């Protein structure tokens, strides 16, 4: 990679010089390339790189990091700059040495701070966000809506089912499932519009060198906080201490298991639309379970 144009761009955007000889590839997820680079005189930064046509992913990620940092509830890497250099798009942010921890105290601290984040509500109590963003590489629609049922039905489930149809696959009973959302949410139809990370699985959470929780790679919007908690359960990685500490502040809803199953259908659909494969079966099984249909 030609780092000289990137060096000039970083000097213009960040006001500091890169030490190119200190470039080190690091894990940056399955979508982007990532590097740690030294800056003079401030130390390391984390740089994500992709093709120029992917710059909107970085711009919305930068906006999400800013939004989470402004909430002041939990540590988030400081976003520095996003833009295009030649045929590459870049996102530059604060370097944090991330560790994973399942210690009771660290996980409980994460639970309490996530509850504090969820205590941040949208100013006018609507669901959505100031702009659309991405969940993985999939566009995530965030048009403001005062009805959580409409927001989740249309901008989450119906949108994902439509994406599947464009890929040539129609899930049986998808229309029936969307129509059933008001009934499934009948005891939970007006949750508070909480600020959500939006993509909170264990791979997007870590702990710094002092054990302080850190969250990153957001897909922020204002929605039902239980949608966030549901996704933490989808792939595991969060301990009982995390959930106990969270529930000391945020009480569980009625019919929690069915509610979480509905919310995770959105992520199952998204994984099908990105990866295909076995997620097709997972989505079909969840639809049948929610509609209480037998195999």
Secondary structure, DSSP 8 states (H G I E B T S, - for coil): ---HHHHHHHHHHHSSEEEEEEEEEE--TTTSEEEEEEEETTEEEEEEEEEGGGHHHHHHHHHHHHHHHHHTSSEE--EEEEEEETTEEEEEEE----B----HHHHHHHHHHHHHHHT-B-TTS-BB-SS-EEETTEEE----BS-HHHIIIIIIIIHHHHHHHHTT---TTHHHHHHHHHHHTTTSTT---EEE-S--SGGGEEE-TTS-EEE-S---EEE-HHHHHHHHHHS----HHHHHHHHHHS---TTHHHHHHHHHHHHHHHHHHHH-TTHHHHHHHHHHHHTT---
